[in-house]
């Protein structure tokens, strides 16, 4: 009887272990999503998804789809949060961050890149042509030019005007859901059921020169595991960097959580980790995820996060649930 009581105690202790303890990987047989899937952050994801969908219809792979989506947004020089049209740092320079990750676990990233139109494609070139994952600053620009990406000195007049107005007080203050968009994160699944993801951004407006957020960091702004699923993030990058959120979401899905439940748990963890650093009312963080079965999850700290989805040939924008006020 004593041995039986001890056994039951041990069993109870095991059941109380944290979620990320040694839980076996799920054994589901993936349902290959033959009609393609693309999900992107924010309303402007519709435009990005259309480019990805066309690449899918042309027979492209998932990595081609997400790169095409990123390039579509980088090409819009009126866009204030992505590409060369983005808002500058506090010294007036627009600096770009991007990353890409394919179904084989290969990844490429650029940080603090200047005067290059398509950082997402530079990131892909790093992934495919070098032994590295991340190139930054001048070295990233040198690599880009050497690989056929021309320098471009474009300055968005709207971004220049906003910077000049900011200089009057030079006060930095994060704004939740500014202009209802930010970084674009894209996840795609091709006809073979393989996953890839990409992120591209001009980063935080009026940031300190040299600042890099979560978007180009594999495991924070983006993570793909072709046995499980993929996740991407948008919002205040510092909060996401501290919690390695995209990797966490994929690991939670590995343990069997639906993408929605995984995103919700990751937001809770993020808020806990940042509680002693920032007031929760002062920042937004948002996650988007999918698994191999084509199931999708989206969740944010505050309401206002939206995402675009292209599935079964149908494009739409959907609101995300949030931890606070809805």
VEXFIKOL-550088 format. One record per residue (C-alpha): residue number from 1; residue in three letters; x, y, z. Coordinates in nm, 3 decimals, always signed. Last residue first. Layout:
N
SITE	NUM	ALA	X	Y	Z .
...
! end
This chain:
326
SITE	326	UNK	-1.147	+4.113	-2.605 .
SITE	325	UNK	-1.035	+4.389	-2.377 .
SITE	324	UNK	-0.688	+4.251	-2.302 .
SITE	323	UNK	-0.556	+3.912	-2.415 .
SITE	322	UNK	-0.660	+3.960	-2.777 .
SITE	321	UNK	-0.856	+3.782	-3.048 .
SITE	320	UNK	-0.749	+3.858	-3.402 .
SITE	319	UNK	-0.965	+4.023	-3.664 .
SITE	318	UNK	-0.987	+3.863	-4.009 .
SITE	317	UNK	-0.895	+3.985	-4.356 .
SITE	316	UNK	-1.002	+3.774	-4.653 .
SITE	315	UNK	-0.876	+3.602	-4.968 .
SITE	314	UNK	-1.040	+3.282	-5.099 .
SITE	313	UNK	-0.853	+3.034	-5.319 .
SITE	312	UNK	-0.911	+2.754	-5.070 .
SITE	311	UNK	-0.706	+2.965	-4.827 .
SITE	310	UNK	-0.562	+3.314	-4.854 .
SITE	309	UNK	-0.550	+3.479	-4.511 .
SITE	308	UNK	-0.495	+3.837	-4.400 .
SITE	307	UNK	-0.440	+3.930	-4.037 .
SITE	306	UNK	-0.577	+4.188	-3.799 .
SITE	305	UNK	-0.447	+4.322	-3.469 .
SITE	304	UNK	-0.669	+4.591	-3.315 .
SITE	303	UNK	-0.726	+4.447	-2.969 .
SITE	302	UNK	-0.434	+4.447	-2.725 .
SITE	301	UNK	-0.189	+4.170	-2.630 .
SITE	300	UNK	-0.235	+3.980	-2.955 .
SITE	299	UNK	-0.355	+3.645	-3.087 .
SITE	298	UNK	-0.375	+3.459	-3.418 .
SITE	297	UNK	-0.402	+3.086	-3.489 .
SITE	296	UNK	-0.440	+2.891	-3.813 .
SITE	295	UNK	-0.508	+2.528	-3.904 .
SITE	294	UNK	-0.366	+2.421	-4.240 .
SITE	293	UNK	-0.297	+2.065	-4.126 .
SITE	292	UNK	+0.076	+2.129	-4.121 .
SITE	291	UNK	+0.034	+2.396	-3.854 .
SITE	290	UNK	-0.024	+2.770	-3.872 .
SITE	289	UNK	+0.077	+3.070	-3.665 .
SITE	288	UNK	+0.028	+3.445	-3.620 .
SITE	287	UNK	+0.139	+3.643	-3.318 .
SITE	286	UNK	+0.087	+3.999	-3.198 .
SITE	285	UNK	+0.266	+4.230	-2.957 .
SITE	284	UNK	+0.146	+4.577	-2.858 .
SITE	283	UNK	+0.306	+4.809	-2.609 .
SITE	282	UNK	+0.236	+5.079	-2.350 .
SITE	281	UNK	-0.072	+4.933	-2.179 .
SITE	280	UNK	+0.135	+4.635	-2.065 .
SITE	279	UNK	+0.362	+4.862	-1.864 .
SITE	278	UNK	+0.719	+4.783	-1.951 .
SITE	277	UNK	+1.021	+4.624	-1.780 .
SITE	276	UNK	+0.896	+4.432	-1.476 .
SITE	275	UNK	+0.603	+4.281	-1.665 .
SITE	274	UNK	+0.806	+4.194	-1.978 .
SITE	273	UNK	+0.843	+3.823	-1.903 .
SITE	272	UNK	+0.484	+3.787	-1.780 .
SITE	271	UNK	+0.340	+3.968	-2.082 .
SITE	270	UNK	+0.545	+3.751	-2.318 .
SITE	269	UNK	+0.438	+3.431	-2.141 .
SITE	268	UNK	+0.071	+3.523	-2.175 .
SITE	267	UNK	+0.124	+3.608	-2.541 .
SITE	266	UNK	+0.293	+3.272	-2.598 .
SITE	265	UNK	+0.004	+3.085	-2.436 .
SITE	264	UNK	-0.246	+3.256	-2.664 .
SITE	263	UNK	-0.038	+3.185	-2.974 .
SITE	262	UNK	-0.012	+2.815	-2.883 .
SITE	261	UNK	-0.385	+2.791	-2.815 .
SITE	260	UNK	-0.461	+2.936	-3.158 .
SITE	259	UNK	-0.204	+2.716	-3.332 .
SITE	258	UNK	-0.369	+2.404	-3.178 .
SITE	257	UNK	-0.151	+2.251	-2.910 .
SITE	256	UNK	-0.008	+1.905	-2.972 .
SITE	255	UNK	+0.335	+1.918	-2.809 .
SITE	254	UNK	+0.489	+2.028	-3.137 .
SITE	253	UNK	+0.237	+2.314	-3.139 .
SITE	252	UNK	+0.391	+2.439	-2.816 .
SITE	251	UNK	+0.735	+2.412	-2.973 .
SITE	250	UNK	+0.617	+2.614	-3.272 .
SITE	249	UNK	+0.477	+2.885	-3.045 .
SITE	248	UNK	+0.798	+2.899	-2.841 .
SITE	247	UNK	+1.011	+2.941	-3.153 .
SITE	246	UNK	+0.793	+3.233	-3.258 .
SITE	245	UNK	+0.809	+3.391	-2.913 .
SITE	244	UNK	+1.177	+3.406	-2.832 .
SITE	243	UNK	+1.056	+3.576	-2.509 .
SITE	242	UNK	+1.291	+3.872	-2.475 .
SITE	241	UNK	+1.297	+3.927	-2.849 .
SITE	240	UNK	+0.918	+3.961	-2.858 .
SITE	239	UNK	+0.912	+4.242	-2.601 .
SITE	238	UNK	+1.197	+4.423	-2.776 .
SITE	237	UNK	+1.023	+4.393	-3.111 .
SITE	236	UNK	+0.720	+4.604	-3.027 .
SITE	235	UNK	+0.458	+4.458	-3.260 .
SITE	234	UNK	+0.466	+4.179	-3.516 .
SITE	233	UNK	+0.528	+3.806	-3.495 .
SITE	232	UNK	+0.561	+3.491	-3.703 .
SITE	231	UNK	+0.490	+3.122	-3.653 .
SITE	230	UNK	+0.533	+2.795	-3.841 .
SITE	229	UNK	+0.420	+2.436	-3.815 .
SITE	228	UNK	+0.513	+2.088	-3.695 .
SITE	227	UNK	+0.738	+1.865	-3.904 .
SITE	226	UNK	+0.826	+2.154	-4.136 .
SITE	225	UNK	+0.961	+2.359	-3.848 .
SITE	224	UNK	+0.948	+2.730	-3.926 .
SITE	223	UNK	+1.029	+3.025	-3.700 .
SITE	222	UNK	+0.988	+3.398	-3.738 .
SITE	221	UNK	+1.013	+3.722	-3.539 .
SITE	220	UNK	+1.173	+3.559	-3.235 .
SITE	219	UNK	+1.314	+3.220	-3.332 .
SITE	218	UNK	+1.510	+3.350	-3.630 .
SITE	217	UNK	+1.584	+3.718	-3.573 .
SITE	216	UNK	+1.504	+3.943	-3.869 .
SITE	215	UNK	+1.173	+4.071	-3.726 .
SITE	214	UNK	+1.266	+4.084	-3.356 .
SITE	213	UNK	+1.404	+4.435	-3.347 .
SITE	212	UNK	+1.735	+4.585	-3.454 .
SITE	211	UNK	+1.861	+4.924	-3.333 .
SITE	210	UNK	+2.168	+5.056	-3.512 .
SITE	209	UNK	+2.067	+5.420	-3.493 .
SITE	208	UNK	+1.827	+5.469	-3.207 .
SITE	207	UNK	+1.470	+5.427	-3.328 .
SITE	206	UNK	+1.278	+5.709	-3.498 .
SITE	205	UNK	+1.016	+5.466	-3.635 .
SITE	204	UNK	+1.066	+5.105	-3.525 .
SITE	203	UNK	+1.176	+4.878	-3.803 .
SITE	202	UNK	+1.189	+4.917	-4.179 .
SITE	201	UNK	+1.031	+4.575	-4.200 .
SITE	200	UNK	+1.038	+4.233	-4.367 .
SITE	199	UNK	+0.944	+3.891	-4.238 .
SITE	198	UNK	+0.939	+3.554	-4.417 .
SITE	197	UNK	+0.803	+3.203	-4.373 .
SITE	196	UNK	+0.815	+2.857	-4.527 .
SITE	195	UNK	+0.603	+2.544	-4.504 .
SITE	194	UNK	+0.581	+2.227	-4.714 .
SITE	193	UNK	+0.246	+2.062	-4.786 .
SITE	192	UNK	+0.352	+1.957	-5.135 .
SITE	191	UNK	+0.104	+2.204	-5.285 .
SITE	190	UNK	+0.265	+2.492	-5.094 .
SITE	189	UNK	+0.224	+2.630	-4.744 .
SITE	188	UNK	+0.298	+2.993	-4.662 .
SITE	187	UNK	+0.368	+3.214	-4.361 .
SITE	186	UNK	+0.418	+3.590	-4.391 .
SITE	185	UNK	+0.521	+3.851	-4.134 .
SITE	184	UNK	+0.475	+4.214	-4.226 .
SITE	183	UNK	+0.621	+4.462	-3.981 .
SITE	182	UNK	+0.384	+4.738	-3.875 .
SITE	181	UNK	+0.018	+4.792	-3.942 .
SITE	180	UNK	-0.301	+4.952	-3.820 .
SITE	179	UNK	-0.158	+5.302	-3.876 .
SITE	178	UNK	+0.014	+5.265	-3.538 .
SITE	177	UNK	-0.133	+4.959	-3.367 .
SITE	176	UNK	-0.006	+5.077	-3.027 .
SITE	175	UNK	+0.213	+5.386	-3.041 .
SITE	174	UNK	+0.560	+5.361	-2.888 .
SITE	173	UNK	+0.691	+5.696	-2.760 .
SITE	172	UNK	+1.025	+5.847	-2.848 .
SITE	171	UNK	+1.051	+6.220	-2.806 .
SITE	170	UNK	+1.261	+6.425	-3.045 .
SITE	169	UNK	+1.058	+6.740	-2.971 .
SITE	168	UNK	+1.093	+6.927	-3.300 .
SITE	167	UNK	+1.277	+6.633	-3.456 .
SITE	166	UNK	+0.951	+6.438	-3.490 .
SITE	165	UNK	+0.819	+6.693	-3.739 .
SITE	164	UNK	+1.129	+6.655	-3.954 .
SITE	163	UNK	+1.096	+6.278	-3.931 .
SITE	162	UNK	+0.731	+6.286	-4.041 .
SITE	161	UNK	+0.825	+6.507	-4.337 .
SITE	160	UNK	+1.102	+6.269	-4.446 .
SITE	159	UNK	+0.865	+5.972	-4.419 .
SITE	158	UNK	+0.605	+6.148	-4.634 .
SITE	157	UNK	+0.873	+6.247	-4.888 .
SITE	156	UNK	+0.987	+5.881	-4.914 .
SITE	155	UNK	+1.361	+5.879	-4.974 .
SITE	154	UNK	+1.508	+5.673	-5.259 .
SITE	153	UNK	+1.885	+5.625	-5.261 .
SITE	152	UNK	+1.880	+5.283	-5.429 .
SITE	151	UNK	+2.185	+5.058	-5.445 .
SITE	150	UNK	+2.158	+4.774	-5.694 .
SITE	149	UNK	+2.107	+4.410	-5.592 .
SITE	148	UNK	+2.325	+4.198	-5.822 .
SITE	147	UNK	+2.498	+3.965	-5.583 .
SITE	146	UNK	+2.798	+4.186	-5.514 .
SITE	145	UNK	+2.557	+4.470	-5.432 .
SITE	144	UNK	+2.376	+4.257	-5.174 .
SITE	143	UNK	+2.696	+4.125	-5.016 .
SITE	142	UNK	+2.832	+4.478	-4.979 .
SITE	141	UNK	+2.502	+4.591	-4.826 .
SITE	140	UNK	+2.506	+4.306	-4.574 .
SITE	139	UNK	+2.865	+4.390	-4.482 .
SITE	138	UNK	+2.778	+4.757	-4.439 .
SITE	137	UNK	+2.498	+4.679	-4.195 .
SITE	136	UNK	+2.438	+4.318	-4.096 .
SITE	135	UNK	+2.463	+3.964	-4.229 .
SITE	134	UNK	+2.277	+3.680	-4.060 .
SITE	133	UNK	+2.245	+3.306	-4.138 .
SITE	132	UNK	+2.590	+3.215	-4.264 .
SITE	131	UNK	+2.737	+2.938	-4.485 .
SITE	130	UNK	+2.658	+3.153	-4.790 .
SITE	129	UNK	+2.469	+3.122	-5.119 .
SITE	128	UNK	+2.122	+2.990	-5.036 .
SITE	127	UNK	+2.042	+3.150	-4.701 .
SITE	126	UNK	+2.235	+3.470	-4.778 .
SITE	125	UNK	+2.052	+3.491	-5.112 .
SITE	124	UNK	+1.720	+3.447	-4.929 .
SITE	123	UNK	+1.807	+3.733	-4.693 .
SITE	122	UNK	+1.897	+3.950	-4.993 .
SITE	121	UNK	+1.555	+3.862	-5.134 .
SITE	120	UNK	+1.383	+3.976	-4.814 .
SITE	119	UNK	+1.596	+4.294	-4.817 .
SITE	118	UNK	+1.443	+4.405	-5.149 .
SITE	117	UNK	+1.505	+4.770	-5.238 .
SITE	116	UNK	+1.857	+4.812	-5.101 .
SITE	115	UNK	+1.972	+5.153	-4.977 .
SITE	114	UNK	+2.048	+5.049	-4.617 .
SITE	113	UNK	+2.059	+4.717	-4.428 .
SITE	112	UNK	+2.052	+4.732	-4.048 .
SITE	111	UNK	+1.981	+4.358	-4.026 .
SITE	110	UNK	+1.970	+4.090	-4.294 .
SITE	109	UNK	+1.860	+3.731	-4.244 .
SITE	108	UNK	+1.881	+3.388	-4.400 .
SITE	107	UNK	+1.739	+3.055	-4.290 .
SITE	106	UNK	+1.757	+2.684	-4.372 .
SITE	105	UNK	+1.526	+2.459	-4.172 .
SITE	104	UNK	+1.445	+2.243	-4.473 .
SITE	103	UNK	+1.095	+2.392	-4.508 .
SITE	102	UNK	+1.234	+2.740	-4.567 .
SITE	101	UNK	+1.319	+3.041	-4.352 .
SITE	100	UNK	+1.332	+3.408	-4.455 .
SITE	99	UNK	+1.451	+3.721	-4.279 .
SITE	98	UNK	+1.428	+4.096	-4.307 .
SITE	97	UNK	+1.556	+4.420	-4.153 .
SITE	96	UNK	+1.583	+4.760	-4.318 .
SITE	95	UNK	+1.735	+5.093	-4.223 .
SITE	94	UNK	+1.590	+5.428	-4.326 .
SITE	93	UNK	+1.829	+5.703	-4.215 .
SITE	92	UNK	+1.706	+6.032	-4.064 .
SITE	91	UNK	+1.920	+6.037	-3.751 .
SITE	90	UNK	+1.629	+5.930	-3.530 .
SITE	89	UNK	+1.573	+5.622	-3.747 .
SITE	88	UNK	+1.369	+5.652	-4.063 .
SITE	87	UNK	+1.002	+5.585	-4.147 .
SITE	86	UNK	+0.967	+5.336	-4.429 .
SITE	85	UNK	+0.961	+5.413	-4.801 .
SITE	84	UNK	+1.277	+5.208	-4.856 .
SITE	83	UNK	+1.105	+4.892	-4.738 .
SITE	82	UNK	+0.833	+4.836	-4.482 .
SITE	81	UNK	+0.671	+5.056	-4.216 .
SITE	80	UNK	+0.578	+5.375	-4.403 .
SITE	79	UNK	+0.455	+5.223	-4.732 .
SITE	78	UNK	+0.451	+5.483	-5.009 .
SITE	77	UNK	+0.744	+5.309	-5.176 .
SITE	76	UNK	+0.541	+4.993	-5.234 .
SITE	75	UNK	+0.805	+4.757	-5.372 .
SITE	74	UNK	+0.889	+4.628	-5.023 .
SITE	73	UNK	+0.529	+4.510	-4.991 .
SITE	72	UNK	+0.535	+4.302	-5.307 .
SITE	71	UNK	+0.885	+4.179	-5.227 .
SITE	70	UNK	+0.762	+4.028	-4.901 .
SITE	69	UNK	+0.477	+3.844	-5.071 .
SITE	68	UNK	+0.706	+3.715	-5.346 .
SITE	67	UNK	+0.950	+3.588	-5.082 .
SITE	66	UNK	+0.666	+3.412	-4.902 .
SITE	65	UNK	+0.549	+3.233	-5.215 .
SITE	64	UNK	+0.894	+3.139	-5.342 .
SITE	63	UNK	+0.972	+2.979	-5.005 .
SITE	62	UNK	+0.645	+2.787	-5.022 .
SITE	61	UNK	+0.729	+2.644	-5.364 .
SITE	60	UNK	+0.609	+2.792	-5.690 .
SITE	59	UNK	+0.378	+2.616	-5.933 .
SITE	58	UNK	+0.243	+2.926	-6.108 .
SITE	57	UNK	-0.069	+2.905	-5.890 .
SITE	56	UNK	+0.156	+2.923	-5.582 .
SITE	55	UNK	+0.338	+3.230	-5.717 .
SITE	54	UNK	+0.002	+3.391	-5.783 .
SITE	53	UNK	-0.105	+3.312	-5.428 .
SITE	52	UNK	+0.211	+3.473	-5.289 .
SITE	51	UNK	+0.147	+3.794	-5.481 .
SITE	50	UNK	-0.216	+3.796	-5.366 .
SITE	49	UNK	-0.101	+3.729	-5.010 .
SITE	48	UNK	+0.109	+4.045	-5.008 .
SITE	47	UNK	-0.186	+4.258	-5.117 .
SITE	46	UNK	-0.414	+4.098	-4.859 .
SITE	45	UNK	-0.138	+4.132	-4.599 .
SITE	44	UNK	-0.205	+4.503	-4.607 .
SITE	43	UNK	-0.472	+4.440	-4.348 .
SITE	42	UNK	-0.225	+4.321	-4.085 .
SITE	41	UNK	+0.002	+4.015	-4.059 .
SITE	40	UNK	+0.014	+3.757	-4.335 .
SITE	39	UNK	-0.132	+3.411	-4.392 .
SITE	38	UNK	-0.087	+3.204	-4.707 .
SITE	37	UNK	-0.227	+2.857	-4.772 .
SITE	36	UNK	-0.223	+2.634	-5.077 .
SITE	35	UNK	-0.490	+2.419	-5.239 .
SITE	34	UNK	-0.311	+2.088	-5.179 .
SITE	33	UNK	-0.285	+2.120	-4.802 .
SITE	32	UNK	-0.109	+1.798	-4.716 .
SITE	31	UNK	-0.269	+1.653	-4.405 .
SITE	30	UNK	+0.024	+1.563	-4.184 .
SITE	29	UNK	+0.011	+1.226	-4.009 .
SITE	28	UNK	-0.017	+1.301	-3.641 .
SITE	27	UNK	+0.254	+1.159	-3.414 .
SITE	26	UNK	+0.295	+1.445	-3.171 .
SITE	25	UNK	+0.643	+1.501	-3.035 .
SITE	24	UNK	+0.689	+1.345	-2.694 .
SITE	23	UNK	+0.668	+1.579	-2.395 .
SITE	22	UNK	+0.990	+1.634	-2.204 .
SITE	21	UNK	+0.902	+1.947	-2.012 .
SITE	20	UNK	+0.767	+2.249	-2.202 .
SITE	19	UNK	+0.426	+2.242	-2.036 .
SITE	18	UNK	+0.562	+2.269	-1.686 .
SITE	17	UNK	+0.548	+1.958	-1.462 .
SITE	16	UNK	+0.229	+1.909	-1.260 .
SITE	15	UNK	+0.143	+1.575	-1.420 .
SITE	14	UNK	+0.483	+1.438	-1.318 .
SITE	13	UNK	+0.424	+1.529	-0.954 .
SITE	12	UNK	+0.089	+1.353	-0.957 .
SITE	11	UNK	+0.249	+1.035	-1.093 .
SITE	10	UNK	+0.515	+1.049	-0.824 .
SITE	9	UNK	+0.249	+1.081	-0.558 .
SITE	8	UNK	+0.056	+0.790	-0.711 .
SITE	7	UNK	+0.369	+0.572	-0.702 .
SITE	6	UNK	+0.440	+0.666	-0.342 .
SITE	5	UNK	+0.085	+0.573	-0.244 .
SITE	4	UNK	+0.119	+0.237	-0.425 .
SITE	3	UNK	+0.450	+0.169	-0.249 .
SITE	2	UNK	+0.286	+0.238	+0.086 .
SITE	1	UNK	+0.000	+0.000	+0.000 .
! end
